[in-house]
Amino acid sequence: MSENSNDILRQVRKIEIKTRGLSNDIFAGQYHSAFKGRGMAFSEVREYRVGDDVRDIDWNVTARSRSPHVKVYEEERELTMMLLVDVSGSRMFGSTTKLKKNLITEIAAVLAFSATENNDKVGCIFFSDRVEKFIPPKKGRSHILMIIRELIEFTPADRGTDVGEALRYLTNVLKKRSTAFVLSDFMDCDGVERARFEDPLKIASGKHDLVGIRIYDRREEALPDVGILELQDAETGENVWVDTSSASTRGAYADHWQRTNALIDRTLSRCRVDNVRIATDEDYVKSLMKLFKRR
């Protein structure tokens, strides 16, 4: 086995120890209460009883029998979690001790182990400006470890971002309703007027229980006053020189971030997608707990 393979295995093991512990001790119960029960399977039809929800009335059976009947549902014992992971160039940015990629990997592992504790299947879609890899949903620790390994070592073919393409793929490939987490910075907007992924997001959220995990770095919010800097777009490779000592330049940069962030907020809200923003230097445990409790 090569040194590189040994290093990857050590990283996988380290992430497993940390995230599986969090899943067992903290998240499994919260995950169950927040997402379990969202998948309901038809069980039977029975006569209406006082207190039943009138929305559950089966009008066809009621008409045939000439007495009100309701559909009875039961919680599906087995649900499917899908992780939609942004592997575009911007995931390699980080101004502290952790890259966006590292944070995405840990959060994805926590969610996956939480699902496993509830005997759910877990699948994964890696996307850049196209779908890079699809891992079909399966159960088991070995499957989760394989996903973590892919999160660590996967090299995408492209560096751009197309959240909508990943959502369209999810809608087409998964016929059964799932709980789907989109782990991305969601920086996929036409200026600050429209998020390109809004239409596919609306369609996907009607079919699946979607949750947005928005990963960002605080240095993306504002430029430091450190003189002239050469900046590179991680997705296009374009370089540009910026005078950060200019107050107007720093102000324009911060304003663009705020307007883009507000646009993403509005888009997710209009499509009724629960979401949470987590910075690379932030305790993601607290943020995920708040998200779960909010649901």
Secondary structure, 3 states (H helix, E strand, C coil): CCHHHHHHHHHHHHHHHHHHHHHHHHHHHHHHHHHCCCCEEEEEEEECCCCCCHHHECHHHHHHHCCCEEEEEEECCCCEEEEEEECCHHHHCCCCCCCHHHHHHHHHHHHHHHHHHCCCEEEEEEECCCEEEEEEEECCHHHHHHHHHHHHHCCCCCCCCCHHHHHHHHHHHCCCCCEEEEEECCCCEECCCEECCHHHHHHHHHHCEEEEEEEECHHHCCCCCCCEEEEECCCCCCEEEEECCCHHHHHHHHHHHHHHHHHHHHHHHHCCCEEEEEECCCCHHHHHHHHHHHC
